[in-house]
């Protein structure tokens, strides 16, 4: 654990013991929740292997339906985070997880493009607020000098999901097709959706909203952790006030800078999330389980990169380059990907570099974003960044689906998304110099 200089009255390493308790108490359960969250978001990428043929959906229909999730997500993201600030994380997570779990499972009933569009829109609407809510929740518990590695631990569930989603989804598609008269893709949505409801109930009884409510911390640990967090909030908010403010968040230029950077990274990332199974299939792999196993390889590499980059970012107390360099490498890998479309091994290697670069950049990105916003701006600002940035989840699959339908290839769509990633890197390096100077220094 890093040393800290938050207060002269707090000795170096004094926060190590309570932070270990915090990490072991809240990160594992949030990690599991995010696995199901991301699984229920991207499993449509595996469902398409059967669903498109069964329902006669074109790539354009699939791409639009996959992307409409993020339109619903956009509309309720900010209100959900404002609500979390007022009623607490436990009630918010309960609502979100139960509703998204039921909606994800209900995708099994889809028969027409319109039904597909509606269910994906509703899934995004009900899921809205989960990810930015967790990022906001972590700012209630984790001081700045620990934040990149804790966010990296939490967000590594993304790559763990990618590792397990493929084999599990492939196994369901391969072995449950026709069971009780249902197709494999229908069983996949049920089996992967309903556990989220039970998990949401468990979280409600297990988590505490803030450190002062935690019976598993000693009184001295509560006092010390609360004091450090309060000092950081006061230092960041200056004269802006401590109360959550939608107006201040919407007036903060950094919110829009970070929104574009996040949009750019996700524009590349969702190529992998939604089109990786189909890419592997087009390289000659027909067995669903084998497609799932191959798809796990890029995510496994990305998991190692994500944890390592989070530790490095905290160790050097540097954020911008830890976002920009891996994201740029990921974009370059996407640019060369279409040239390797005749080799499964080479394609998987390039996909591994792209996945590692893009996904690993996310934890230092959210660290610099949360550090740069005042307490008054955080709730709405984090949600606004997430909602605007996640519009990439609509743009990326929609454009690539449209291009695939018209040309029979994803090549030009991939080139476009890689270019957007590069533009995001440039915007971050040019526009966030002032925010980087606000990051607290180690003593």
N, C-alpha and C positions, 0 to 999 in steps of 0.2 A: 504493500500500500504506500502511497506517496506521503510525504510530509506535508504539513499545512502551516500557513502563517496567517490564518483568518483572524486570530486575536492574540495579542501578546500574553493573555492570561491562560491560553491553552497551549500546553506543551506539544512539541513535535511528536507525532505518532499517537497522540491522545485519542484521536478519532478512529484509529485503526480497529479497536475492539468493537465499538458500537456499529461501525460500518460493516464489519464482517457479519454481525447479527442482522443488519438491515439487508445485506445482499443475500444471505442464506434464507431469510424469511420471505422477502417479497419477489426477488428475481426469478426463482424457479417456477412459482405459480404464474407469474406474468409471462414467462417464457412459454409455458404450456398453453396458456390462453392464446398467445400470438401464433403458435403453431396451428391451432384450429382456425384462428382468424384468417391467416394467409392461405391455409388449405382450402377453406370454403370460398376463398376469392379466386384461386387459380385452378381448382380442380376441373373447371370447365375446359381448361386446355387439354386435359386427358379425356374428358367426356366426349370432346369433338371427334375422337378417333372412331367412336361408334355412332354418336348422336347425329352427326351431319348426314351420314348415310341413311340411318334409320328414319330421320325426319325430313330428308331431302333439303337440308340447309346448304346454301352456298357459302363460300369463304366470306363474302360480304355480309351475309346475314349473321354468321358466327361472329365476325369482327365487330359488327355494330352491337350485337347482344352482349358480348364480353365487355365492350366499352361503356355501355349504358349504366353498368354498375357505378361508374365514377360520376355520372351525372346526378344520380340519387345521393351519392356520397357527398357531392359538392354542396347540395342544398342544406344539409342538416349538420355539417361538420362544426361550424362556428357556434350555433345554438347549443349543440351538445356539450361543447367544452365550457361554455359559460354556465350551463346547468351543473356540470361537474364541480366547478368552483363553488357553487352555492350549496349543493346537496351532498357532495362527497363522491369519492371514486367507487365505493362499494355499491351504492344504489345505481349509479350510472352504468357500471360494468354489468350488473345483473340485468338491467333492461336491455342493453345492447346484445349481450350474448344469447339470451333466451329468444329474442326476436330474430336475430340473424340465423340462429340454429334452425328454427322452425321454417324460415323462408328458404334456406339452403336445401333442406330436406324436401320442401314442396316443389323444387325444380324437377323432381321425378315425374310430375304430372304434365310437364310441358309437351305440347303436340304441334303448335304452330309458331311461326316467327313472332307474331304479336304477343303470344303468351310468354315466349322466351324473353322478349324485350321488357315486358312488365315485371317478370319475376327478378330479372337482373337489376332493374331500376329499384325495386323494393329492397332487394338485398343490400344494395349500396346505401339506401336511405336508412335502413335499420342498423347497418354496421357503422355508419358515420359517427365519428367521435371516439371510437375505440383507440386507434393508434395515437392521435394527438392527446387524447385523455391520459394515456399511459405515460407519454413523454412529460406532460404537465405534472402528473402524479409523482414521477421520479424527481422533479425539481423540488417537491415538498420534502423529500427524504435524502437526497444525495447532493453534497457540496460540489462546487465547480471542479475542484481538483481530482475528484473521483468520477466525474460524470461520463467522460468519453468511454472508459472501460466498462462502466455499468450499462450504459446504453448499448455498447457493443455486445455485452453478454446477452442483454435482452433481445437485441435485433439479430443476433446469430440464430435465433429461432427461425428467421426467414430461410436461411440456408439449410437448417435442419429439416424444415418443412419440405424444401426442394429435394432433399435426400430421401425422405420417407414417402413423400406424396407419390413419386413415380412408381416405386415398387408396390406400395399398397393399392394405389389406383389401378395399376396394371394387373395386379392379382385379382381384384374385384371384377374388372372388365373381362379378364380371361376365364375366370372360373364360375362367375355367378350369372352369366348371360343365359337367360331362359329359366332361371330358378323362380318358381311360383308364378311363372308367366311374365316376369319382368325382365327387361334388358339390363345388361351389366351397368350401363351408364346410370340407370335409374337407381339401382342398388348403391352405386357409388355415392350419389348425393344423399341418400338416407343414412348410410353408415358413417359418412364423414360429417354430416350436418347435425344430427341429434345430440351427440356428446357435448356440443357447445352449450346446450341448455342446462345440462347437469353441472357443467363446469362453472357456469355463471352463478348458480345457486351456491356452490361451494365457496367461490370467491367472496360472496356477500358475507358469509359467516367467518371467513378466514382472515381477510385483510383488515388493516386499520387505515383510517383516512389520513392521519398525520402522526408524527412521532410522539406527540404528547398523549395520544390515545393508546400507545403500544405498551401493554402489560409485560411484554417480554424484554423491554429495556429497563435498566435500573433508573431510579430517579436522577442520579447524576449524569447518566448517559443521555437521558431525555433532555435535560437542561443544557448539556454541552452541545448536542446536535442541533437543538432548536436555536441556541444562541448563534452558532456559526451560520446557519441558514438565514436567520434574521439579519445578521450583519451583511451578508451577501446581498440580500434583497434591498436593504437600505442603501448600500453602496451603488447598486445598479439603477435604482429608481430616482435618485437625486431629488429633485424638486417636483417630480411628476405625480407623486402620490402613490399610495399602496393599494388602492382599491381597483379591482378589475375594470378596465375601460375599453369598450368596443371602439369608441371614437379614437382613442389614442393608438390602438392597434392599427386601425385603418389609415391613420395619418402618418404611420411610421414607414419611411421609404425602405428601410432594411427588410421589412416584411415582404415587400414586392420583389426585392432582389433575391431573397432566399426562396421565395415561391418559384421564381423562374429557374433558379439553380436546381431546386428539387424536381421541378417539371422536367428539366433537361436530363437529369440522371435517371428518372423513372421512364422517360421516353425510350431510353436504351434498355432499361431493366425489364420492361414489360414485353419486349421482343422475346426475351428468354422465358418469362413466366408463362406467356400464352401460346408461343409458337414452338418451343423446344420439342415437345413430343412429336408434332407434325414434321419438324425438320429431321428428326431421327428416323421417322417412318419413311420419309422420302429418300433417305440414304440407304434404304434397302432392308430395314428391320421391320418385320411384320408381326412378330409375337408381342402382345401387349405388355407382358411381364418384362421381356427383354428391353422394350422401349423405356419402361419405368426404371429399370436398373441402370441403363445407360444415362438417363436423364439425371440420375443422382450424382454422377461424377463431377460435373461442373459445380454443383452446390457444395460438395464436400471440400473442394479446393477453396471455394469462396468462404466457407466457415473458418478455415485456418487463417485466411487473409484478414477477415473481419476482426477476429480476436486480437491478432498481432498488431493490426493498425490501430485499434482502440488503445492498447497498452502503449504503443509508441507515441500516440497523440498526447496522452496524459504525461508520459515520461518527459517529453520535450516541451510540453505545454504549448504545442503548436497545432493549429486547426486547419487553416486555409489550404496549405500544401498537402495536408493529409486527406483533404477532400479532392483537390484539383488533380494531383498526380495519378492516383488510382483511377479516377473517373476518366481521365484522358487516355490512359492505357486501355481501359475498357472500350472506349470509343474506337481506338485504333484497331482493336481486335474485331469489333463489329464490321469495320470497313473491309477487312481482309476475309471475313467469313464466307461471302459468296464465292470467292475464288477457290475454296476448298470443298465444293459441293460434290466432289466425286470420291472423297475419302472420309469414311466414318471416323477413323482414329484422329486424323488431322482436324476435322470439324469439331470433335469433342475437345481437343486440346485448345483450339481457338475459343470455343464456347466457355471453357474453364477460365481462361484469361479474362474474357469479357465479363463473366459472372463475378469473378473475384474482384475485378477492378470496380465495377459499378456498385455491387452490394457492400463492399468494404468501405466505400466512401461515405456511406450513409450515417454511421455512428459519429465520426467527427463532424459531419455536416450538422446533425441535430445538436451536437455539443456547442458549436459556434453559434447556432441559431438561438438556443436557449440562453446562453451567456449574454448575447447581444441585446436581448429584450428585457425591459424593466418588469417589475412585478405587475404593474398596472397593465402592461401590454401582453403578458405571457399567455393567459388563457385564450383570448381571442386571437392573438398573433400566431401562436403555435397552430391553432385550428385553421386559421386562414392560410398559412403556409402549406399545411397538409391538404386542404381542400383545393386550392389553386394548383398546387403541384401535382396532385393526383388526377387532375384532368388529363395528364399524360396517359393515364390508364384508359381513357376514352379515345384520345387522338391516335395513340400508337397502334392498337389493334384494329381500329376502324380504317386507318389509312393503309395499313399493310394488308388487311383483308380485301379492301377495294382494289389495291394494286395486284394482289394475287388473282383475284377474279378476272381482271381485265388483261393481265399479261401472263398469268400462269407461273409467276415467280415473285419472290419477296425481295429481290435484290435492290430495286430502287427505293423501296420502303425502308430497308435496313440502312442504306446510304443516308437517307434523309434523317432518320433517328440518330445515327452516329454524329451527323453534322450538328444536330441540336445539342447533343451532349457536349461537344467541343465549344459551342457558343455559351453554354452554361458555365463551363470551366473558365472561359475568358471573362464572363460577367462577374464571377466570384472573385477572381484575382484583381480585377480592376475596381469593383464596387465595394468590397468589404474590408478595405484596409483600416478604416476607422473602427469597425466592429472588432477586428482582431486585436486592436490596442486595448480594448475593454476587458479582454480575458484576464483573470486574476493571475498574478505571478506567484511562483513558489518562493518560499523563503529558504 
